[in-house]
């Protein structure tokens, strides 16, 4: 496994098992945090805290302009973002 791709990842859930911010602390792989500019409020609310919560030395964020949580009408951008990121991994 080369890396971890999170699509529309929120953070700060009340239950620890669902709290992505806590889970990020244990991921040492390279991480791509991919979300849309029109994503769910709970995703957008934590876009600045997710990189800080991560222990990974390689944490990238990509915000796809105009995409919602399901990337409706933005599937090509989603696939291209992930593919380009994976291709750049060591």
N, C-alpha and C positions, 0 to 999 in steps of 0.2 A: 504494500500500500504506500503510495507516494504522498498523499495529502488528503485533507478533509474539506469537502465542499458543503457549505451550509447555504441553503436557499430559503430566504424569508425567515431567518432565525430571529426569534424575539429574545427577550431576556428578563430576568427579575421575576420569574413566576413564584407564587407563594409556596409551592411545594418543591423542596430541594431536588427531587427526581426530575422535575420538569424545568428547572432553572438553568437555562443555557449559559448564563454568566458563571455559574458554579462549575458546570461541566467543562467549559473552556479551560479552566485551570488545570485540567488533567490531560489536555490534548497537546502533545509535543510535535505533532506532524505540522507541516505547512497547512495553513487554513485560508480558504477563500470564503469570505462572507459576501454573498450576492443577494441583492434585494432591489426592489423597484422604488422609484421616487414617489409612487402612489400606493406604496405597500400599506399594510395594516398599521394603525397607530402604535401598537406595542412593539412592532419591528423598528419603526422609525425612531421611537423614543430612546432606543438603546444603541443607536448606531455609533455613538461616541464612546460608550462604555464597554462595548465588546472588545475592541482592540486592547484596552487597558486590562480587561479580565483575563485575556489570553496569556498563556505561558509560552506560546510558540514564538520562535525567533523569526518566523516568516508568516505574517498575518497581512492579508490583502483584503481590501473592501472594494467592491464594484457596485455602484448604484446605477441602475438602468433607468434612464430618463423616460418617464411616462408609463413604466411598467407597474402593474398592480401585483398583489400577492401571488397570483396564479400565472403571471407573465402572459396574460391574454394578449394576443396580437404582437407578442414580443418573443416568441419561441426561438427565432433565429438568433436574436441577441443573447438569449440565455445560453444556447448551445455554443455559440462562438466565444462567449466570455469564459465558459468553463474549459472549452477545448484549448483556447489560447493560454489560459493559466496553467493547465496541466502540461502543455508542451514546454513551458518555461521552467518547470520544476527540474531540479538536479537529478 
